[in-house]
Amino acid sequence: MAQSKSVTDREEIPQSHWLKRDLAGLAAILAAAAIGYCLFPDNLALLTRILSVALLALSLDLVTGFCGVATLGHAALYGAGAYAAGIAAVQWNVTDSMAMLAISAVGGALAGLVSGVVILRGHGLAQLVLSIAVVHLFHEAANKASAYTGGSDGLSGISPDPVFGLFEFDLWGRTAYGLGVALLLVVFVLLRLLVRSPFGMLCRGIRQDPVRIRAMGASVQGTLLKMYVISGAVAGLGGGLNALSTQVVGLDSLSFTLSAEALVMLVLGGTGSLYGALVGTVAFMGFEDFVSAANPFHWLTIVGALLIAVVLFAPRGLYGSAAALLARFKGRGG
């Protein structure tokens, strides 16, 4: 009985402190963004890249952490958003930065719909295989459609207009970085509202017991597909941000490697919280950049050792384990 009560209390406490937690999360994002700008003013391109990949990790958390869908093909949604924004700028002369981001979200959502229909037909290992096949198909399609995508040479010539007609995209990357921070804040708030909504709770229920949810009359496949489309829109925004900041889109945005790294970042930070996706992205990409510069010949070995250590000693991820440890100390103090 005591154990059941403590579990219930842990579930109720976050609900009564949602606003405080979300405000603290927003404050932490702003503080980290400000610290990054002050410490690395000459490396804002990397920080903007981290922001765009953080959106990819958040989108992956929606389907993996909250719905329990195993996927190694989420880069297909990220790349679809990047190419949608790039093609709109180069082929259709849509150079308004906000319009390009909107188009990237639509492109990612459509890719999420198409890939979700395929991936959700499988379960377990079959689901992983289907997701790998999907990302390779997207990659090959972009490579063959070189008239629109530039193929292996990449899609260049993307020249977005100043944001709101005021802030031009400069060589130092300040505008792109500021846009990325603002975009991440807005998306984070919307996703926090989403996962706390009845729809988000339904997705959690499907992850825990899909048979019971189906017996209650809810559509499991339909719900998962809706979340996949939402996830695609978020990943597409990340791809669109990357296209705006670098002003070029390459096939690497549709690579299996990016999909695998996004999953590693999510596991590193902790699944099913959104915060873990952000922590894992910053930790992985920051550590990777530092180690590769310090030891360019053996940095992969060091990164691999870090991941093994986290999985063995912090199985809930960096954020998940830290949150559990903090909750334990609070319980003892109470």
N, C-alpha and C positions, 0 to 999 in steps of 0.2 A: 504493500500500500504506500509506503514512504517513497519507494522508487517511482511508482506511478504518479504520485503527487508532484515529485520534483520534475518529471518529464512534462507534466501538464503546465507547471509553472513556467518552464523554459519556453513553452509554446505560447503562453499568454503574455509574457513580458514583452517580447518584441512587438506584439499587437498594440499594447498600451503605450509604447514608446516609439512608434513608427516615425512620427514627425521629428523627434529629436535625433533619431538615427539617420534619417534622410538629410536633415540639416547638417549633421556632423559629417556625413558622407560628402555632401556638396562642398562643405568647408575644407575637407581634406583634399578633394580634387583641386580646388582653387589654390590651396596652399602648395600642393605638389607642383602645380603648373607654374606658380610664381617662383618657387625655388628652382625649378628647372630652367626657367628663363634667366634668372640671375646667375646661376652657376654655369650654364652652357649657352651664352648668348650667340656664340659662333657656330653652334651645332643644332640650330632650331629645326633643320631638316630631319634629323634623327628623332627629335621629340615629336614632330608632326607625324612622322611615320609610326611612332609608338601610339599616338592618339588614334590613327586610322586602324591599326591592328587591334587596339583595344575595343573598337566598335565591332570588329570581327569576333573577338573573344566573347563579348557580351551576347552577340547573336547566337554563337555556339552554345553558350550557357542556357539560353532559352529552350533549345531543343534537347540538349544533353542533360543539363543539370536539373531542369524543371519537368521535362517530359520523358527523360530516360531513353531518348533516341540515340543510338550509336552511329556516328558518322565521321568519316575521314575525307569528306568531299566539300566542306563548307567554303573552300576558296572559290568554288564555282559561283557562289552568290556574290562574294566580294569582287571577283573579276568581272562578273556580269555588270555590276554597278559601275565599275571603273570604265569599262568599254562603252557602256550606255552614255555616260557623261562625255567621254572622249569623242565618240562618233557624233553625238549631238553637236559638239563644238566644231568639229572638223567638217562634217558632211552637211550639217543643217544650219551652221552659223548661229547656234544657240550658245552665246558666250556669257550670258548673265550667270553669275556664280550661284545664286540661289536656285535658278531654274535648272542648272546643271546638277545640283545636289538633289533636287526633286526628281529629275530624270533618272539619276543613279539609284534612288530609292525604289522607283517603279521597276527599273531593270532588275534590281536584286530581288524584288518581290515576285516578278514573273519567273525568274530563275528558281526561286524558292518553290513556287507552285509546280513547275515542271519537274524539278528534282525531287520534291516531296512526294509527288504522285508515284514516282518510281521507287524511292528509298523506303517509303512507308509500307510497301507491299512485302518487305522482308522483315526478319526478326533475327536478333543476335548477330552471328557471324555473316549470315546472308545480307543483313543490312549494311554491315561494313563493306562487304564486297561490292554491293550495289552503289554505295557512296563513292568508292574508289573509281568504279567504272564511270560514274556520272562526271566526276571532275576531269577524268581523262578525255571524255567525250567533249566536254566544254572546251578543254584546252586544244584539242585537235580541230574543233569547229572554228575556233578563233584563228588558228594557224592557217587553215585552208581559206578562210574568208579574208584574204590579205587585201583585197580591194577596199575593205571597210576598216579592218583592224591593223593593217600594216604587217600582218604575219609575224615572222621571227624578228623583223626589224623594229617592231613596235609601232604604236600609233603616236605620232608627234604632231606638232603644230597646234597644240591646245593653248589658246590664249584667253583666259577668262577675264571678264571685265572687273573693275574694282568692286569690292563688296559694298552694296548699297550706294554705289557710285562715289564712295569716299576713300576706301582703303585699297590701294593698288597692291597687287602681288609683287613684292620686291625680291631682290636677289638674296636677302638675308633670311627670308622666310617668316618675317614677323606677322604679316597679315594671315598667311596660311596657318600659323601656329595659333593665333588668336581665334580664328574661325574654328579650328579644330577643338580648342578648349570649350568654346561656346556650344558647339555641336554636341560634344560629349556630355556636357551638363544637361542640355535639353533632353537628349536621348536617355540619359540615366534617370532623370526624374520621371519621364513617361514610362520607362520600363519598370521602375519601382511601383508605380501605380498599377501597371498591368499585372505584375506577379502577385499583387495583393488583392486583385479583383476576383470576383467569382470565377471568371474564366481562368485566371492564373491558378486558383485553388483546384479547379477541375483538372488542369494539367498535372498538378502535383499528385492528385488522386490517381490519375492514369499511370503515372510513373510507379506508384506504390502498388496498385491493384487494378489493372485494367479490366479484369473479369467482373469485379464488383461494380465498377463504373458502367460497364456495358449492361449489366443486369438492372441498373437503376434507370436505364433508358437513354443514357447519353451516347452520342456518337463518338467513339474513340478515334476512328480514322479521321473524321471531319474535324475534330478538335485539334488533333496533331497537325493536320494539314494547314489549318488556320495559323497555328503557332509557327509553322515552317515558313509561311508567307511573311508573317511579321518579322521573323528572324532574317529572312532574305532582304527585307527592306532595310533593316539595321546594318547588315553586312554590306549591302549596296551603298549605303551612305559612307561607310568606311572606305570602300573602293573609290567613290566619287571624291572624297576628301583627298585621297592619295593622288588622283588624277589632277585635281586642282593645284595641289602643292608642287608636284613634280612636273606637271604639264606634259607628261608622256605616260602611255600605258603599254606595258610589255606583257608577254605571255607568262612571266613569273607571277603575275597576279592571279593566274588560274592554275598554279602548280600544286601538285600533291604535297610538295614539301611545305608550302604555306599552310595547307590544311592540317598536316601532322603537327606543325609547330603551334598552331592555334589550339589544338587539343592538348598539347603538352603544357602550354601556358595556363589553360583552364584547370588541368589537374594540379599544376604547381601552385596555383592560388587557392583552389578549392571550388567545387561545383555547387550550384544551387543557391547562390547568394547574390550574384552580380558583383559584389565587392571583390570576391575571389578572382573573377575574370580580370578586373583592373589590376589587382595586386600581382597576379601571375604574369600579366603582360609586361608591366614595368620591371618586375624582377628578372624575367627571362631576357628581355631585349636589352635592358641595361647591363646585366651581367655578361651577356653575349658580346656586346660592344666593348666592354672593358677588357674582358679576357682575350678576345681576338686581337685587340691592339697590343696587349701586354705580351701575349705568347701566340703569334700567328701560326705556329706549327702544331701546337698541341691544345688549342683552345676547345676543340670538340670533345676531347677527353675530359677536360675540366668541367665543361658544361654537363656532360654525361654523368660525371661523379656527383655533381650537385643534384641532379634530378633523382639519382638513385638514393641519395641521402634523404631528400625530402620525402620520397615515397616510403622509405623504411621508417623514418623517425617522425614524420608529420603526415600520416596517411590522409588526413582531411585537407591537406594543402596548407600553405602558409597562413592564409587568412582564416580558414576553417579551424585549424589547430590553435591559433592565437585566440580566436573567439571562444573556443571551448575551454581553453585554459583560463581566460578571464572570467568566464561564467562560473568555473569551479571555485576560483578565489572569492568571487562575490558570494557564492553559496556558503562558503565557510565563514565569510565575514558576517553574513546574515544569521 
